[in-house]
Amino acid sequence: MSAAGLRFGYGTNGFADHRLTDALSVLTHLGYDGVALTLDHQHLDPYARGLAPRVRRVARDLRRTGLAVVVETGARYLLDPLRKHRPTLVCAEPEGRAARVDLLRRAIRIGAELEAEAVHFWSGTPDPGTTPEQAWQRLEEGCAQALDEADRAGVDLAFEPEPGMLVEDLAGYRRLLRSLGGHDRFRLTLDIGHCRCLEPWPEARCVELAADRLAHVQIEDMRRGVHEHLPFGAGEIDFPPVLEALRDARYTGLVSVELPRHSHAATATARDSIEFLHRTATALPAPPTAGADARPARARVSAHRSATVPMEVAPV
C-alpha cells in the first residue's frame, strides 16, 4: 500500500506473454497490492476444460502472493475469433447477447470463488441499424441479468464507460444506473485515461463526481481526444491531483494500471509504473484536517454534485 493509503494493481491483459502464475509472482515481487485479471484463453479461460480445479489453483496463488483481485471480461477475441470484443450486450443477434451474458455469469461465479472485489464489464458498440432505444433496452436487460447473478453470488459489478461504446462517459453510467433502480451492486470502474480522453471535467474532478460509486479504478496516461493507453509520462495527465482526489475520497479499492498493448515489455513496464505511482503518492501533500465540514469525503462529493454539476446534464 502506498503512502497515500492507495492500493495499486496491474492488469493481466498487459502480461499476455506470461503464464498467469508467473505474472502474479512478478507483480508481487514488484510490490503491487493486486491484479486486474482478464479472463482469456491464456489466463484462466472460462470455457476450457477443468475450470473448477483451475480456479482453485488461481485462488491458492492469490492467497500465496497476497494479491487482491478484480475479475475483468474485456478479452479481445474470447467469444469470437474474427471480431474484436464481440458479441456484446447490445449486439443485434439474441444469441450473441446471450453469449455475453453467459460470459458475465461465468465471470461472476469465478469472482465469487476468488473473493474478487468486483467483476468488471462494459456495454459494447451497437450494430449498424440499431436505434438508440433498442441498444439501451438490450443493455438494460443484459445488466439486469448480470445483477441477478451478482446478487446470488454476493459479488459487486464494476461497469466501465468506454470511449466509442454505447456508454462511454460518466453521464451514460448515471443514466444506466438510474434505469437499473440505483442497484447497490451496480458500481463503477473509472478509467483515468478515459477521463482525459473525453470527459468535460479535469481528471481529479471526475474522481470526485464518481466517488460514491467507485468499485475499481484503472489508470494510465492518455491524450485528449485519443483513446490510446500510454505509459505514465507519455500523455497529458497531471497525476498528483488524481491520486490526491482518490485519497481524499477515501477510496479503498484497487487502482490498476491498464496497458493492454505493452505485453512485449510487461515486466519493465510494470516496474516503471509502480515506481512512478509510489513516487507520486509519497510526494502528495498531507490530507486536510477536519474543519467546518467534517462529513466523510463521499458525502461532501455527493452533495456538491447534486448542487452544482449533475451527471445527467453532460452529453450522453
C-alpha positions as CSV (number, residue, x, y, z in Angstrom):
1,M,0.0,0.0,0.0
2,S,1.3,3.5,-0.9
3,A,2.0,6.3,1.5
4,A,-1.4,7.8,0.5
5,G,-3.2,4.7,1.5
6,L,-3.9,3.7,-2.1
7,R,-3.6,0.1,-3.3
8,F,-2.1,-0.4,-6.8
9,G,-2.7,-3.3,-9.2
10,Y,-1.8,-4.2,-12.7
11,G,-3.9,-5.7,-15.5
12,T,-3.0,-9.2,-16.8
13,N,-4.0,-8.0,-20.3
14,G,-0.6,-6.3,-20.1
15,F,1.0,-9.7,-19.3
16,A,-0.3,-11.7,-22.3
17,D,3.0,-13.4,-22.9
18,H,3.4,-14.7,-19.3
19,R,1.8,-17.6,-17.6
20,L,-0.7,-16.4,-15.1
21,T,1.2,-17.9,-12.2
22,D,4.4,-16.1,-13.4
23,A,2.6,-12.8,-13.8
24,L,1.3,-12.9,-10.3
25,S,4.7,-13.7,-8.9
26,V,6.2,-10.8,-10.9
27,L,3.6,-8.4,-9.6
28,T,4.2,-9.5,-6.0
29,H,7.9,-9.1,-6.4
30,L,7.5,-5.6,-7.8
31,G,5.3,-4.5,-4.8
32,Y,1.8,-4.5,-6.3
33,D,-1.2,-4.9,-4.0
34,G,-3.5,-6.5,-6.5
35,V,-4.2,-7.7,-10.0
36,A,-6.9,-7.0,-12.6
37,L,-7.4,-10.5,-14.0
38,T,-8.8,-10.6,-17.6
39,L,-10.4,-14.0,-18.3
40,D,-8.8,-15.0,-21.6
41,H,-7.5,-18.0,-23.5
42,Q,-4.1,-17.8,-21.8
43,H,-5.2,-16.6,-18.4
44,L,-8.0,-18.7,-16.7
45,D,-10.0,-19.4,-19.8
46,P,-13.6,-19.7,-18.6
47,Y,-14.5,-22.1,-21.4
48,A,-11.6,-24.5,-21.2
49,R,-12.0,-27.9,-19.6
50,G,-11.3,-28.3,-15.9
51,L,-12.4,-24.9,-14.9
52,A,-13.1,-25.7,-11.3
53,P,-9.7,-27.0,-10.4
54,R,-8.0,-24.2,-12.4
55,V,-10.0,-21.6,-10.4
56,R,-8.9,-23.3,-7.2
57,R,-5.3,-23.1,-8.3
58,V,-5.6,-19.4,-9.0
59,A,-7.2,-18.9,-5.7
60,R,-4.3,-20.6,-4.0
61,D,-1.8,-18.4,-6.0
62,L,-3.7,-15.3,-4.9
63,R,-3.6,-16.3,-1.3
64,R,0.1,-17.2,-1.6
65,T,1.0,-13.9,-3.1
66,G,-1.4,-11.8,-1.0
67,L,-2.7,-10.1,-4.1
68,A,-6.3,-8.7,-4.2
69,V,-8.2,-9.3,-7.4
70,V,-10.7,-7.7,-9.7
71,V,-12.1,-10.0,-12.5
72,E,-12.3,-8.4,-15.9
73,T,-14.2,-9.6,-19.0
74,G,-12.8,-7.4,-21.8
75,A,-10.8,-10.1,-23.6
76,R,-10.5,-9.2,-27.3
77,Y,-11.3,-12.5,-29.1
78,L,-12.5,-14.8,-26.4
79,L,-16.1,-15.1,-27.7
80,D,-15.4,-14.6,-31.5
81,P,-12.1,-15.2,-33.1
82,L,-12.9,-12.9,-36.0
83,R,-14.5,-9.9,-34.3
84,K,-12.7,-8.0,-31.5
85,H,-14.8,-7.6,-28.3
86,R,-17.8,-9.2,-29.9
87,P,-20.5,-10.2,-29.3
88,T,-21.7,-7.6,-26.7
89,L,-24.8,-6.9,-24.6
90,V,-26.1,-4.6,-27.3
91,C,-25.5,-6.6,-30.5
92,A,-28.4,-7.3,-32.8
93,E,-28.3,-11.1,-32.6
94,P,-30.1,-12.5,-29.5
95,E,-27.7,-15.5,-29.4
96,G,-24.8,-13.1,-29.3
97,R,-26.2,-11.2,-26.4
98,A,-26.9,-14.5,-24.6
99,A,-23.3,-15.5,-25.1
100,R,-22.1,-12.2,-23.5
101,V,-24.4,-12.7,-20.6
102,D,-23.2,-16.3,-20.2
103,L,-19.6,-14.9,-20.0
104,L,-20.6,-12.4,-17.3
105,R,-22.3,-15.2,-15.3
106,R,-19.2,-17.3,-15.5
107,A,-17.0,-14.4,-14.5
108,I,-19.2,-13.6,-11.5
109,R,-19.1,-17.2,-10.3
110,I,-15.3,-17.2,-10.8
111,G,-15.1,-13.9,-9.0
112,A,-17.0,-15.3,-6.0
113,E,-14.6,-18.3,-5.9
114,L,-11.6,-15.9,-6.0
115,E,-13.1,-13.5,-3.5
116,A,-12.8,-10.8,-6.1
117,E,-13.5,-7.2,-5.1
118,A,-15.6,-6.7,-8.3
119,V,-16.3,-8.1,-11.7
120,H,-15.7,-5.6,-14.5
121,F,-17.5,-5.2,-17.8
122,W,-18.7,-2.6,-20.4
123,S,-21.6,-2.0,-22.8
124,G,-20.3,-2.6,-26.3
125,T,-21.0,-0.8,-29.5
126,P,-24.4,-1.0,-31.2
127,D,-24.6,-2.7,-34.6
128,P,-25.4,-0.7,-37.7
129,G,-29.2,-0.2,-38.0
130,T,-29.8,-0.4,-34.2
131,T,-31.7,2.5,-32.8
132,P,-30.5,4.1,-29.5
133,E,-33.7,2.9,-27.9
134,Q,-33.1,-0.7,-28.9
135,A,-29.5,-0.5,-27.8
136,W,-30.4,0.9,-24.4
137,Q,-33.1,-1.7,-23.9
138,R,-30.7,-4.5,-24.7
139,L,-28.1,-3.1,-22.4
140,E,-30.5,-2.7,-19.5
141,E,-31.8,-6.3,-20.0
142,G,-28.3,-7.7,-20.0
143,C,-27.2,-5.7,-17.0
144,A,-30.3,-6.9,-15.1
145,Q,-29.4,-10.5,-15.8
146,A,-25.9,-9.9,-14.6
147,L,-27.1,-8.3,-11.5
148,D,-29.3,-11.3,-10.7
149,E,-26.2,-13.5,-10.8
150,A,-24.2,-11.0,-8.8
151,D,-26.9,-10.9,-6.1
152,R,-26.8,-14.7,-5.9
153,A,-23.0,-14.8,-5.7
154,G,-22.6,-11.8,-3.5
155,V,-20.3,-10.0,-5.9
156,D,-20.2,-6.4,-6.9
157,L,-20.2,-5.4,-10.6
158,A,-17.9,-2.6,-11.8
159,F,-19.3,-1.1,-15.1
160,E,-16.8,0.8,-17.2
161,P,-17.7,3.6,-19.5
162,E,-15.6,3.0,-22.6
163,P,-14.9,5.6,-25.4
164,G,-16.8,4.8,-28.6
165,M,-19.2,2.4,-26.9
166,L,-22.9,3.0,-26.1
167,V,-22.0,4.1,-22.6
168,E,-18.7,6.0,-22.9
169,D,-18.8,8.5,-20.1
170,L,-19.9,9.1,-16.6
171,A,-23.2,10.7,-17.7
172,G,-24.0,7.5,-19.5
173,Y,-23.2,5.4,-16.4
174,R,-25.5,7.6,-14.3
175,R,-28.3,7.1,-16.8
176,L,-27.8,3.4,-16.8
177,L,-27.7,3.3,-13.0
178,R,-31.0,5.1,-12.8
179,S,-32.6,2.7,-15.3
180,L,-31.5,-0.2,-13.0
181,G,-33.1,1.4,-10.0
182,G,-29.8,2.5,-8.4
183,H,-28.9,-1.1,-7.6
184,D,-26.2,-1.1,-4.9
185,R,-24.2,-3.8,-6.6
186,F,-24.1,-1.9,-9.9
187,R,-20.9,0.0,-9.3
188,L,-18.3,1.8,-11.4
189,T,-14.9,1.3,-12.9
190,L,-13.4,4.7,-13.5
191,D,-10.6,4.8,-16.1
192,I,-8.5,7.9,-15.5
193,G,-7.2,7.9,-19.1
194,H,-10.8,7.9,-20.4
195,C,-11.5,11.0,-18.3
196,R,-8.7,12.8,-20.1
197,C,-9.8,11.4,-23.4
198,L,-13.4,12.6,-23.4
199,E,-14.9,13.8,-20.1
200,P,-15.8,17.6,-19.8
201,W,-14.1,17.8,-16.4
202,P,-10.5,17.6,-15.2
203,E,-9.5,14.1,-14.2
204,A,-9.4,14.8,-10.4
205,R,-13.0,16.3,-10.7
206,C,-14.1,13.1,-12.4
207,V,-12.8,11.2,-9.3
208,E,-14.9,13.4,-7.1
209,L,-18.0,13.0,-9.2
210,A,-17.6,9.2,-9.3
211,A,-16.5,8.7,-5.7
212,D,-19.9,7.5,-4.4
213,R,-20.0,4.5,-6.8
214,L,-16.4,3.5,-7.3
215,A,-15.5,-0.2,-7.1
216,H,-12.4,-0.1,-9.3
217,V,-10.1,2.4,-10.9
218,Q,-7.9,1.9,-14.0
219,I,-5.0,4.2,-14.5
220,E,-2.6,5.1,-17.4
221,D,-1.6,8.2,-19.3
222,M,-3.6,9.4,-22.3
223,R,-4.1,12.5,-24.6
224,R,-7.3,14.5,-25.1
225,G,-9.5,13.0,-27.9
226,V,-7.2,10.0,-28.5
227,H,-8.2,6.6,-26.9
228,E,-4.7,5.2,-26.6
229,H,-3.4,3.8,-23.3
230,L,0.1,5.2,-22.7
231,P,2.7,4.6,-20.1
232,F,3.0,7.3,-17.4
233,G,4.6,10.4,-18.7
234,A,3.8,9.7,-22.4
235,G,0.5,11.6,-22.3
236,E,-1.1,14.7,-20.8
237,I,-2.4,13.7,-17.4
238,D,-1.3,15.5,-14.2
239,F,-1.3,12.6,-11.8
240,P,-0.7,14.1,-8.4
241,P,-4.2,15.7,-8.3
242,V,-5.7,12.4,-9.4
243,L,-4.1,10.4,-6.6
244,E,-4.9,13.1,-4.1
245,A,-8.5,13.1,-5.1
246,L,-8.7,9.3,-4.7
247,R,-7.1,9.6,-1.3
248,D,-9.4,12.4,-0.2
249,A,-12.4,10.4,-1.4
250,R,-11.3,7.6,1.0
251,Y,-11.3,5.2,-1.9
252,T,-10.1,1.8,-0.8
253,G,-10.4,-0.3,-4.0
254,L,-7.6,-1.2,-6.4
255,V,-6.0,1.4,-8.7
256,S,-5.0,-0.9,-11.6
257,V,-2.5,0.0,-14.3
258,E,-4.2,-0.6,-17.7
259,L,-1.6,-1.0,-20.5
260,P,-3.0,-3.9,-22.7
261,R,-0.6,-3.2,-25.6
262,H,2.6,-3.5,-23.6
263,S,2.9,-7.2,-23.0
264,H,6.1,-7.2,-25.1
265,A,7.7,-5.3,-22.2
266,A,5.5,-6.3,-19.4
267,T,8.0,-6.7,-16.6
268,A,9.8,-3.4,-17.3
269,T,6.6,-1.5,-17.9
270,A,5.1,-2.9,-14.6
271,R,8.3,-1.9,-12.7
272,D,8.3,1.6,-14.1
273,S,4.6,2.0,-13.4
274,I,4.7,1.0,-9.7
275,E,7.8,3.2,-9.2
276,F,6.0,6.1,-10.7
277,L,2.8,5.6,-8.7
278,H,4.6,5.1,-5.4
279,R,6.9,8.1,-6.0
280,T,3.8,10.3,-6.9
281,A,1.8,9.1,-3.9
282,T,4.6,9.6,-1.5
283,A,5.0,13.2,-2.6
284,L,1.4,14.2,-2.1
285,P,0.7,17.0,0.4
286,A,-0.8,15.9,3.8
287,P,-4.5,15.4,3.7
288,P,-6.7,18.3,5.1
289,T,-7.6,18.3,8.8
290,A,-11.2,18.2,9.8
291,G,-12.7,21.6,9.5
292,A,-16.1,23.2,9.3
293,D,-17.3,20.4,7.1
294,A,-16.4,17.1,8.8
295,R,-18.6,14.8,6.8
296,P,-17.0,11.9,5.0
297,A,-15.5,12.8,1.6
298,R,-18.1,10.8,-0.3
299,A,-20.9,12.7,1.4
300,R,-19.3,16.0,0.5
301,V,-18.8,14.9,-3.1
302,S,-22.3,13.7,-3.5
303,A,-23.8,16.9,-2.1
304,H,-21.6,19.1,-4.3
305,R,-22.5,17.1,-7.4
306,S,-26.2,17.4,-6.8
307,A,-25.9,21.1,-6.1
308,T,-23.6,22.1,-8.9
309,V,-22.9,19.7,-11.8
310,P,-25.5,16.9,-12.1
311,M,-24.2,14.0,-14.1
312,E,-27.2,13.9,-16.3
313,V,-26.6,17.3,-17.8
314,A,-23.4,16.1,-19.5
315,P,-23.5,14.8,-23.1
316,V,-24.5,11.1,-23.4
